Amino acid sequence: MSRSAIKLHTPAGRKALDKMINEAERKAQETALTKGGKPVAPAKKAAGNGEIRIIGGQWRRTRLPVAQKPGLRPTPDRVRETLFNWLGQDLTNWKCVDAFAGTGALGFEAASRGASSVVMNEQDAALVQQLQRLREQLDAKAVKVQRGDGLSCLKSISGQDLVLLDPPFDLVDMFEAAVKAAAQAINDGGFIYLEGPEAWGEEQLQPLGLELHRYLKAGAVHAHLLKKLP
């Protein structure tokens, strides 16, 4: 098929063009290797949009578009489903904080299941705008979106039933301070969901007045549900 014959507005045309581009990249790599040079790297695709799916509650099965940004790691569907099974599905009248909201997957899930108050805190300005758009799209009146540092957010609140902690995995030094601040922010008997790159044990939790209520490892994700002791 000649280039001039390709109709880009049709699926067949786009498929044919992709095939031509891939074939050209393959030949370029072979030529570079034959000459003793380095292989030519394929062109990088521009970062597009992904999506998250709300698992349960009033917005069950609703799919929300989310930006794809370096380091952004939405909590997997399986882990979110397990978390809210642990919590009992119905969060009616719960007060919640999603301190490192990111895509908002955890916070919107809590709001979908009846939480009366969900503070979604995020530092990245573009993600804050995205969260605002999703809030409006869902008409999620219980959700408040704010921009700020996650640790400062935790230190400024109290009387919460659930704190959702999913800091960037590369901020290793922040985890201990975040868990400590979250422990002060929740009521006795309240919960902290902690998602991190390593498992937390009783020796780390007991000095903070917390116990490990549930635990799940899914790939590189260690998911903990912590409960505050009375």
C-alpha positions, -999 to 999 in steps of 0.1 A, spaced: 0 0 0 14 34 -10 16 62 16 -8 83 -6 -34 55 -5 -36 53 33 -68 69 46 -59 79 82 -95 85 92 -103 48 89 -92 20 114 -76 1 85 -57 32 75 -44 38 110 -34 1 113 -16 2 80 3 34 90 13 19 124 26 -12 105 47 10 82 62 30 111 71 -2 130 86 -17 99 107 14 93 119 14 129 129 -23 127 149 -17 95 166 13 110 177 -8 140 190 -36 117 209 -11 97 225 5 128 235 -30 141 249 -40 108 271 -9 108 282 -16 143 263 14 157 237 16 185 201 5 177 178 33 170 153 37 199 116 36 189 98 70 191 83 75 225 45 78 226 32 109 242 17 104 276 -21 102 273 -49 97 296 -58 65 316 -88 58 337 -99 45 371 -130 25 378 -150 30 410 -156 -5 425 -187 0 446 -214 24 460 -235 49 443 -210 54 414 -202 17 410 -186 9 377 -182 45 368 -150 51 349 -131 83 354 -104 97 331 -71 104 348 -38 119 336 -8 97 332 21 113 350 55 100 360 54 84 395 16 85 396 4 50 408 -33 46 413 -42 19 438 -51 -13 418 -87 -23 416 -80 -56 434 -64 -38 463 -92 -12 466 -119 -39 465 -101 -58 493 -97 -26 514 -134 -17 513 -143 -53 520 -122 -50 551 -140 -18 560 -174 -33 556 -185 -16 523 -208 10 539 -190 42 551 -222 62 558 -214 93 580 -177 85 580 -152 114 580 -122 106 557 -90 122 545 -71 111 514 -38 129 522 -19 121 490 -48 119 467 -31 115 433 -58 103 409 -84 103 437 -91 66 433 -93 60 471 -111 92 480 -138 89 454 -143 53 464 -149 63 500 -174 90 489 -192 66 466 -198 43 497 -215 70 517 -187 90 536 -202 123 547 -168 141 544 -138 133 522 -109 158 521 -88 151 491 -54 167 495 -29 168 466 3 189 460 5 187 422 -15 216 407 -25 197 376 -38 168 396 -57 192 418 -75 206 388 -82 171 376 -97 162 409 -119 193 409 -132 183 374 -140 147 386 -157 161 417 -179 183 395 -186 154 370 -198 132 399 -215 160 417 -197 147 448 -208 172 474 -191 154 502 -157 158 486 -135 187 493 -104 191 471 -75 211 483 -39 217 473 -11 213 498 15 191 514 2 158 527 20 159 560 8 194 567 -27 183 559 -26 155 584 -12 177 611 -41 202 607 -70 178 611 -86 157 638 -117 135 645 -114 114 614 -128 79 610 -105 69 581 -72 83 568 -60 71 534 -22 71 531 -6 64 497 25 86 495 49 83 465 70 52 471 102 71 465 95 94 495 106 67 520 115 91 548 79 105 548 61 73 557 69 72 594 60 109 599 28 104 579 17 74 599 24 92 631 4 123 620 -24 101 608 -26 83 642 -32 117 658 -58 126 633 -82 97 638 -106 88 665 -101 58 688 -111 28 669 -105 47 636 -86 33 607 -56 42 586 -51 26 552 -13 25 545 0 16 511 38 14 508 68 -4 493 74 -25 525 55 -42 552 50 -26 586 52 -47 618 39 -44 653 72 -31 666 67 0 644 30 4 651 26 -2 688 45 30 699 20 49 678 -10 34 694 -19 13 663 -24 -23 655 -23 -42 623 -59 -51 615 -55 -65 580 -26 -69 555 -23 -77 518 7 -79 495 0 -75 458 31 -74 436 53 -45 449 24 -30 469 21 -37 507 -14 -27 518 -22 -24 555 -53 -15 574 -43 -1 608 -66 5 637 -62 29 665 -62 14 699 -85 30 726 
